Amino acid sequence: RERQHQLEIQQLIETFPLFAKVDEHSQEELLLLFRPKSALPGERVMRKGDRGDGMYFLSSGAVEVRLPGGAVRLEPGAFFGEMALLSGGRRTADVIAIDFCQFLVLERRDFNMFTARHPALRSAVSDMARERTEMNALN
Ligand code: CMP
C-alpha cells in the first residue's frame, strides 16, 4: 500500500513538476483531493463565461484552448482553468478535448484551501496565469 502510494506520488511529480515544490505529506494530500475526470474527442471541457468550478491538470490526451487569436494546444503536464479561480471571475475561453483525455481536477474550495497553505505553488500558478493573460492581450 505504502509502496503503491510512493509510485503514485512519483508519477504525479514526473507529469506535473509543479508539485515537486510541496512536501511529501502535501503530495499525498493532493492525491486525495484530486477528482479524476475524462473527456472524449470533441467534448467541451470548459465554456467561456461559466463560473470556474476547478483547476484541471491534464494527465493524458490533448485539449485546445479556443482564443480569438487562434487555438492553443495543451499537452499532458499542462494545467488550465486557473484563471477563473484566481480572479473569482468567469472562464476566459472555451476548452475543447481534441483526443481522449484524462484530468485531475482540483475543485475550487480545495484549490483555495491548498494554495493558501502553499504560497510558492500559488505564485507559480499566478505567474502562468499572468503570462497567458499578457499573451492573450497581444493576440
Ligand atoms: P480559465 O479562464 O479559468 O478557463 C479557460 C482557461 O484557458 C484559462 O483559465 C487558462 O487556464 C486557459 N488559457 C487561457 N489563455 C491561454 C493561453 N494563451 N494559453 C494557454 N492556456 C490559456
Residues whose N, C-alpha, C, O or C-beta is under 5 A from the ligand:
A	BS01	CMP	G52 V65 V72 F79 F80 G81 E82 M83 A84 L85 R90 R91 T92 A93 R132 M135 N136
